[in-house]
Each structure stands twice: as C-alpha cells, then as structure tokens.
Amino acid sequence: MRLGPVDLGTRIVTVQRRHRLIAAVTGAADGRLVVSAFQPLDARAIRMLTGCGVKPAPDGTVCLRPNNWEYTLDASAGMGQVYAADRGETYLSYWEFGIGVSANGDTLPDWRCYRDAVPWPASLLAAQIAVHAAHGGLG
C-alpha cells in the first residue's frame, strides 16, 4: 500500500461514513493500492485499509484474487458494506466513474461535491495508522 494522491474522477473505492468521504483507494499499475485520506480515520477504516493492503502471497495473489486492487474491489461489493452503512458505520463503496457519478451515469450532487476534495498529507495518514498499530489495533 502506498500513501499518496488518488484521482477522485476515476475508478475508485472509497471509505465512507455517514455520507462523508473518509478516504479513497485506487489500484496502481502493479496491483498495489494507493490511498488518500480526507477525514480522520476510525479504527474500522484503518483495519479496512490495512486489510485490503496486506502483503501478497509469493505468487502475487491476495486472498485468491490477482492483486490487492482486485481484492479491494471484491471487498467493496459485499452486503456487509450495505449493512455497515445502514448502521452508520464506516464502509467501502465502489465508484466506477469516480465519486459522484452513479453506475448509470447520473450525477449525485451530495457526492459529486467531493471531486475537488484536498487529501491530507500522506504523513498524517501514516501517523494515524502507526498510532493505531502501536496500541495493538492491527494485531
């Protein structure tokens, strides 16, 4: 997993909570993840991101998927994400045409407003993950 800028106008998976953009993930050319954060991450968001960014098996696969990006796409499609959203918890969401554009091409103004969101510095995201890990959150 790399921490850096994500183009919110392209195919992405987002971490969302209560109708807010928390973080965005895209796939790098090699299948690894690139992550940007826009809001403070809760423990669930950190577990999701680090879970999707696990080290691949020696053959390059991740949980029987070709790479981390394909694994993240699958994770975003599970019904557990819908249930988490309904409970007001952090969840993953897939945006085929970038944030704010539905699968049928309609613009969703409540989400489209995030297109120009400015990500936090990668160092701040790294610090959040490190603090979580230091306090036993990733074990």
C-alpha positions in Angstrom: 0.0 0.0 0.0 1.3 3.4 -1.0 0.0 6.7 0.6 -0.5 9.4 -2.0 -2.9 11.3 -4.2 -5.9 9.5 -5.7 -7.8 10.9 -8.7 -11.4 11.1 -7.5 -12.7 11.3 -11.1 -11.6 7.8 -12.0 -12.4 4.2 -10.9 -12.0 4.2 -7.1 -13.1 2.5 -3.9 -13.9 4.9 -1.1 -14.1 4.6 2.6 -17.2 6.4 3.7 -19.1 7.1 7.0 -22.5 8.8 7.4 -22.5 10.3 3.9 -18.9 11.6 4.2 -15.8 10.8 2.2 -13.1 9.5 4.6 -10.5 8.0 2.3 -10.1 6.9 -1.4 -8.3 3.9 -2.8 -7.2 3.2 -6.4 -5.1 0.5 -7.9 -1.5 1.2 -9.1 -0.3 -0.4 -12.3 1.3 -3.2 -10.3 -2.0 -4.0 -8.5 -0.9 -2.4 -5.2 -3.1 0.2 -3.6 -2.7 3.9 -3.5 -4.6 5.6 -0.6 -5.5 9.2 0.2 -7.4 10.3 3.4 -9.7 13.3 3.6 -11.1 12.9 7.2 -9.8 11.3 10.4 -9.8 7.5 10.2 -11.6 5.5 12.8 -10.3 2.0 13.8 -12.6 0.3 11.4 -11.3 2.4 8.5 -7.7 1.6 9.3 -8.5 -2.1 9.6 -10.2 -2.0 6.2 -7.4 -0.2 4.5 -4.6 -2.3 6.0 -6.7 -5.5 5.5 -7.0 -4.7 1.8 -3.3 -3.7 1.6 -2.0 -7.0 3.0 1.3 -8.4 1.6 0.6 -10.6 -1.4 1.4 -14.3 -1.3 4.6 -15.4 -3.1 2.7 -15.9 -6.3 1.3 -12.3 -6.1 -2.2 -13.2 -5.2 -4.2 -11.7 -2.3 -6.9 -13.9 -0.8 -7.3 -15.8 -4.1 -7.5 -12.5 -6.1 -4.9 -11.5 -8.6 -3.7 -8.5 -6.5 -4.6 -6.0 -3.8 -6.7 -3.8 -6.0 -8.9 -6.8 -7.2 -9.3 -7.9 -3.6 -10.4 -4.3 -2.6 -12.9 -4.3 -5.4 -14.4 -7.5 -4.1 -14.4 -6.3 -0.6 -16.4 -3.2 -1.6 -19.1 -5.4 -3.2 -20.1 -7.4 -0.1 -23.5 -7.0 1.6 -21.7 -6.3 4.8 -20.8 -2.8 3.4 -24.5 -2.1 2.9 -25.3 -3.2 6.5 -22.5 -1.2 7.9 -23.7 1.9 6.1 -27.2 1.3 7.4 -25.8 1.2 11.0 -23.9 4.4 10.5 -20.5 2.6 10.5 -17.6 3.0 8.1 -18.0 1.1 4.9 -16.4 0.7 1.4 -18.1 1.9 -1.7 -17.2 1.4 -5.4 -17.4 4.3 -7.8 -16.8 3.1 -11.4 -16.9 6.6 -12.9 -15.4 8.5 -10.0 -17.1 9.8 -6.9 -20.4 11.4 -7.5 -21.4 9.5 -10.7 -23.8 6.6 -10.3 -23.5 3.3 -12.2 -26.0 4.5 -14.8 -24.1 7.8 -15.3 -26.3 10.1 -13.2 -24.7 12.8 -11.2 -25.1 12.6 -7.4 -24.7 16.1 -6.1 -24.2 15.1 -2.5 -21.2 13.0 -3.5 -20.0 15.0 -6.6 -19.0 17.9 -4.3 -16.1 15.7 -3.1 -14.5 15.6 -6.6 -12.2 18.5 -5.7 -11.5 17.4 -2.1 -7.9 18.0 -1.0 -6.3 15.0 0.7 -4.5 15.2 4.0 -0.7 14.9 3.7 0.4 11.3 3.5 2.5 11.7 6.6 -0.7 12.4 8.6 -2.3 9.3 7.3 0.8 7.3 8.1 0.8 8.7 11.6 -2.8 7.6 12.2 -2.0 4.1 11.0 1.2 3.9 13.1 -0.6 5.1 16.3 -3.3 2.5 15.8 -0.7 -0.2 15.3 1.3 0.9 18.3 -1.7 0.5 20.5 -2.5 -3.1 19.4 -5.1 -2.2 16.8 -3.5 -4.2 13.9 -2.7 -7.4 15.7 
